[in-house]
Amino acid sequence: MMLSRGWYQEEGNNAVELLPGSVVYIPVGVKHWHGAAKDSWFSHLALEIPGEDGSTTWCESVSEEDYGKLK
């Protein structure tokens, strides 16, 4: 059975591998991306705590070159 595997990366930092049970805390205003590894599927549960002046902004896609560098 293949495990779900993914990646999380904050702008300016290295990508972090996500495995079942991984927990990531993302502060308001942190530009980031998350998604499946090339050879896997990926699902996640997101919990959002309401705050002042918070919103979701969808940014550009991760480039094929950057995504291709992940192992």
N, C-alpha and C positions, 0 to 999 in steps of 0.2 A: 504494500500500500504506500503510495506516494504522499508525503506530508505536504501540507500547504506551506509555502515559503514566499516571503516578500521582502521588500526593502522600504526603508524610511530614510529621508535625507533632508536636513535643514540646510538652507542656503549658507554656503561657506564652510560646511562641515562634510566629513566623509559619510557615505551611506552606511546604515546599520541594518544587518540582516534581521528579519522578523520571522519568528517561528511560532507555532501554536502556543498560546499563553503569554506571548510578549505583550508588554504594556508600555505605551509611549505617552508622556505628558507633553502637550504642545501649548506653550504659553500664547496668549493673544498677540497677534502681530508678527509671529514667526513664519517666514516664508518657507514652505516645505513641500515635499511630495511623498506619496506612498503608493505602492502597487505591487503586483505580482513579480516574482522572479521569472526569468525567461522560460524555465522548464517546469513551471508550477501554476497552480490556480491560487487565488487569494481572496479571502473575504475578511471583513473586519466589522467590529462594532464600535461606533463612536458615541461618546457621551459628551454633551456640551453643557457647561454651567453658564446660565444667563449672566451677562455682565453689561456694563455700560459701554457704549460706543464700540461694540463688537460687531463684526460682520464677516461674511465669507466672500473672498475675492478669488475667483478662478484665474490662475496665471497661465503662462505658456506651457506647452507640453515639454516633457523631458526629451532632450535630443536623442536620436538613435545612437549617436556616437557615445554620449555619456551613459546611456542605458546599456549599450553593448560592452562597456568596460566592467560592468558588475559581474561577479562570478557566482 
